[in-house]
Amino acid sequence: MKRREFIKTTTIAGAALSLPQITFSSSILKSDKKITVLHTNDQHSRIEPFPPTYPNNPNQGGFARRATLIDKIRKEESNVLLLDSGDVFQGTPYFNFFGGELEFKLMSKMGYEASTMGNHEFDNGLEEFKKQLSHARFDFLCSNYDFTNTILEGLTRNYKIINKGGIKIGLFGVGVELAGLVDKKNYLETIYIDPIEIAQDQARMLKKEKKCDLVICLSHIGYKYPNFPDKVCDVKLCQQTSQIDLVLGGHTHTFFKEPEKYINKEGKEVLLNQVGWAGLLLGRIDYLFTQDNQLKDIAFQTIPVKNYTV
């Protein structure tokens, strides 16, 4: 990576009448290869849009509208990767009645390829989560949760490698510490491992051993905690590891205006992004590569999920 040009595209705002488009610079248009990363976090069972009378983000969000937006992007782009950073569960009566079945079925229809586990995935216990996994046609990546001696043993993965358009993408996930946050009876003998330590191991393996061109961490440990400086967070994850190109965060429900750049322990840039909560926004980050898989440009867009007309 001799050069990395970070290109900001205008964030869509206001009452859009048609689906948004990204206008790239001439260097992007001439790029040989492009990977489009779409991502969500902290959906919290918000199947339907917020009502028009809701004081914040009225008439925004909803799984069906997001599906329409994702389908539109897939028709325009050849290599789309759809990811989530946890807390799919909890927040509406849909979860109370169906226990996560509806969320997983809809995410599967949208073509999600991976998610990490948030703390609310444990709300109904390990047995109920295992039951709902049968409805998920995507992988749960949980590198720092050891499920040995639990009923989830072997049902999640430490990492996943996907090849799209000749670009090799390595994915792994890390979750928040459960003790003090989740009732012990809901996670039982699940062992929590330091996320920074395991992230470094996974990233090194994916980049050095598996020769991945792009390494993405799905994180549910939270953006940062100003009042708790010793607490593990995404900012520390970016700064204290190497070989990670992108961290897609969750847990703190943080609305980023744009992805943030941090310098890792080897002096290289790593990108961090998070798109709030409740499926109000869809994050998009486009990676442009040369023919020999060298990173050329990056573009981003944060797209409100609204009732767009096609």
C-alpha positions in Angstrom: 0.0 0.0 0.0 2.1 2.9 -1.3 -0.7 5.3 -1.5 -4.1 5.6 0.2 -6.4 8.4 -0.9 -9.4 8.7 1.3 -12.3 10.1 -0.7 -15.4 11.4 1.0 -18.6 11.4 -0.8 -21.5 13.5 0.2 -23.7 12.0 2.9 -27.3 11.7 1.8 -29.6 13.9 3.9 -33.1 15.3 3.8 -36.2 13.8 2.1 -34.6 11.9 -0.9 -37.0 11.1 -3.7 -34.8 8.5 -5.4 -32.2 6.0 -4.4 -28.8 7.7 -3.8 -25.8 7.4 -6.1 -22.1 7.6 -5.4 -20.1 9.8 -7.7 -16.4 8.7 -7.7 -13.3 10.5 -8.7 -11.6 9.7 -12.0 -9.1 7.5 -10.3 -11.9 5.3 -8.9 -13.6 5.1 -12.2 -10.4 3.8 -13.8 -9.7 1.3 -11.0 -9.4 -2.4 -12.0 -11.2 -4.0 -9.0 -13.7 -2.8 -6.5 -15.1 -4.3 -3.3 -18.3 -2.7 -1.8 -18.7 -3.3 1.9 -22.2 -2.7 3.3 -22.7 -2.9 7.1 -25.1 -2.5 9.9 -25.0 -2.8 13.7 -27.3 -2.9 16.7 -30.5 -3.6 14.7 -32.4 -4.4 17.9 -35.3 -6.2 16.2 -36.5 -3.0 14.5 -38.3 -4.8 11.7 -40.6 -1.9 10.9 -39.7 1.8 10.2 -40.1 4.3 13.0 -43.6 5.9 12.8 -44.0 9.4 11.2 -44.8 10.8 14.7 -41.5 9.6 16.2 -39.5 12.7 17.4 -36.1 11.4 16.2 -35.7 9.8 12.7 -39.4 9.7 11.9 -40.4 7.3 9.1 -36.9 6.0 8.8 -35.5 2.4 9.0 -37.2 -0.9 8.4 -35.9 -4.2 7.1 -37.9 -4.1 3.9 -36.6 -0.7 2.9 -33.1 -1.8 3.7 -33.6 -4.8 1.5 -34.7 -2.6 -1.3 -31.6 -0.4 -0.9 -29.2 -3.4 -0.8 -30.8 -4.9 -3.8 -30.4 -1.7 -5.7 -26.7 -1.5 -4.8 -26.1 -5.2 -5.8 -27.6 -4.4 -9.2 -25.0 -1.7 -9.7 -22.0 -3.4 -8.2 -20.5 -6.8 -8.9 -18.7 -7.5 -5.6 -20.8 -6.6 -2.6 -20.2 -7.8 1.0 -22.9 -7.4 3.6 -21.9 -7.6 7.3 -23.4 -6.9 10.7 -21.7 -6.2 14.1 -24.1 -7.7 16.5 -27.1 -7.0 18.7 -29.6 -8.2 16.1 -31.9 -9.2 19.0 -34.0 -7.3 21.5 -36.0 -4.1 21.4 -39.4 -4.7 19.9 -42.3 -7.2 20.4 -41.1 -9.1 17.3 -38.2 -10.4 19.4 -40.5 -11.1 22.4 -42.8 -13.2 20.3 -40.5 -14.9 17.8 -37.2 -15.0 19.7 -35.0 -13.8 16.8 -36.4 -16.1 14.1 -37.8 -13.3 12.0 -34.6 -11.2 12.2 -32.4 -14.1 11.0 -34.8 -15.1 8.2 -34.9 -11.6 6.9 -31.2 -11.1 7.2 -30.7 -14.4 5.3 -33.0 -13.2 2.5 -31.0 -9.9 2.3 -27.8 -12.0 1.8 -25.8 -11.2 4.9 -22.6 -13.1 4.9 -21.4 -12.7 8.4 -22.1 -11.2 11.8 -20.6 -11.2 15.2 -22.5 -11.8 18.4 -23.7 -8.9 20.5 -24.5 -9.2 24.2 -28.2 -9.2 23.4 -27.8 -12.4 21.4 -27.5 -14.0 24.8 -30.8 -12.6 26.2 -32.7 -15.8 25.9 -29.8 -18.1 26.8 -27.5 -20.3 24.7 -30.2 -22.9 24.0 -32.6 -20.4 22.5 -29.8 -18.8 20.4 -28.8 -22.3 19.1 -32.5 -22.9 18.1 -32.6 -19.6 16.2 -29.3 -20.3 14.4 -31.2 -22.8 12.2 -32.8 -19.7 10.5 -29.5 -18.0 9.8 -27.9 -18.7 6.4 -24.8 -16.7 7.4 -21.9 -17.2 9.8 -21.4 -15.9 13.3 -17.8 -15.0 13.8 -16.9 -15.0 17.5 -13.1 -15.1 17.9 -13.0 -14.2 21.6 -15.9 -16.3 22.9 -14.8 -19.8 23.7 -17.9 -22.0 23.6 -16.1 -25.2 24.5 -18.3 -27.3 26.9 -21.5 -25.4 25.8 -24.2 -26.3 23.4 -22.8 -23.6 20.9 -19.5 -25.5 20.6 -18.7 -25.8 16.9 -21.6 -23.6 15.8 -19.7 -20.3 15.4 -16.5 -19.6 13.6 -13.3 -17.8 14.6 -12.8 -16.4 11.1 -14.1 -16.6 7.5 -12.3 -16.0 4.2 -14.3 -14.8 1.1 -13.0 -14.2 -2.4 -14.8 -11.6 -4.4 -13.6 -10.4 -7.8 -10.2 -11.7 -7.2 -9.8 -10.0 -3.8 -9.3 -12.2 -0.8 -11.1 -10.8 2.3 -10.5 -12.1 5.8 -13.2 -11.6 8.4 -13.3 -12.2 12.2 -15.4 -11.0 15.1 -14.9 -9.9 18.7 -17.5 -9.3 21.4 -17.9 -7.4 24.6 -17.2 -8.9 28.0 -20.3 -10.7 29.3 -19.6 -10.7 33.0 -21.6 -7.9 34.7 -23.5 -7.2 31.4 -25.3 -10.5 30.8 -26.9 -12.8 33.4 -24.5 -15.7 34.0 -27.2 -18.3 33.4 -27.6 -17.0 29.9 -24.0 -17.6 28.9 -23.0 -20.4 31.3 -19.5 -21.7 30.6 -18.7 -19.3 27.8 -15.2 -18.1 28.2 -14.3 -14.5 27.4 -10.9 -13.8 25.9 -9.2 -10.4 25.6 -10.4 -9.0 22.3 -7.2 -7.1 21.5 -5.0 -10.1 22.1 -7.2 -12.4 19.9 -7.7 -9.7 17.3 -4.0 -9.5 16.8 -3.7 -13.3 16.4 -6.5 -13.5 14.0 -5.4 -10.5 11.9 -1.8 -11.7 11.7 -3.0 -15.2 10.6 -5.4 -13.8 8.0 -2.9 -11.3 6.5 0.4 -13.2 6.8 -0.5 -16.9 6.6 -3.8 -16.8 4.6 -2.5 -13.9 2.4 -5.7 -11.9 2.6 -5.8 -8.6 0.7 -8.3 -7.0 3.1 -8.8 -7.9 6.8 -12.1 -6.8 8.5 -12.9 -7.0 12.1 -16.6 -7.1 13.2 -16.5 -5.7 16.7 -19.2 -5.4 19.4 -16.9 -4.0 22.1 -18.0 -0.3 21.7 -16.5 2.8 20.2 -14.8 4.4 23.3 -15.5 5.0 26.9 -14.2 8.5 28.1 -15.3 7.9 31.7 -13.7 4.5 31.8 -10.2 4.9 30.2 -9.1 1.4 31.1 -12.0 -0.3 29.3 -11.3 -2.1 26.0 -12.8 -0.3 23.0 -12.6 -0.1 19.2 -10.2 2.9 19.3 -7.8 0.9 21.4 -8.3 -2.1 19.1 -7.3 0.0 16.2 -4.3 1.5 17.9 -2.9 -1.6 19.7 -3.0 -4.1 16.8 -1.7 -4.5 13.3 -2.8 -6.1 10.0 -6.4 -5.0 10.4 -7.7 -2.7 7.6 -11.2 -2.0 8.8 -13.1 -2.3 12.1 -16.9 -2.2 11.8 -18.1 -1.4 15.3 -21.2 -1.7 17.4 -22.6 -1.8 21.0 -22.3 2.0 21.8 -24.9 3.0 19.1 -22.6 5.7 17.8 -23.6 7.6 14.7 -20.4 8.3 12.8 -20.5 11.2 10.4 -17.8 9.5 8.5 -15.3 6.7 9.2 -12.4 7.5 11.4 -8.8 6.8 10.7 -6.4 5.6 13.4 -2.7 4.7 13.3 -2.0 1.1 14.4 1.0 -0.1 16.3 3.0 -0.5 13.1 2.3 3.1 12.0 -0.2 2.2 9.3 -3.8 3.5 9.0 -6.8 1.5 10.0 -10.4 2.6 9.3 -13.2 2.5 12.0 -16.9 2.9 11.3 -20.2 2.5 13.1 -23.7 3.4 11.9 -25.8 4.1 15.0 -28.6 1.6 15.8 -32.0 0.3 14.8 -31.2 0.0 11.1 -31.6 3.7 10.5 -28.5 3.8 8.4 -26.6 1.6 6.0 -22.9 2.0 5.9 -21.0 1.7 2.7 -17.3 1.6 2.1 -15.8 1.0 -1.3 -12.3 -0.4 -1.6 -10.6 0.1 -5.0 -7.7 -2.1 -5.9 -5.2 -2.2 -8.8 -4.9 -5.3 -11.0 -2.3 -6.8 -8.7 -4.5 -6.3 -5.6 -2.8 -3.2 -4.2 -5.1 -0.8 -2.4 -5.7 2.3 -4.5 -8.5 4.3 -3.1 -11.3 4.2 -0.5 -14.7 5.9 -0.7 -17.5 5.9 1.8 -21.2 6.8 2.1 -23.6 6.6 5.0 -27.1 6.1 3.6 -30.3 6.8 5.6 -32.8 3.9 5.2 -35.9 5.6 3.9 -38.8 5.0 1.6 -36.8 5.5 -1.6 -38.5 5.1 -4.9 -36.7 3.1 -7.5 
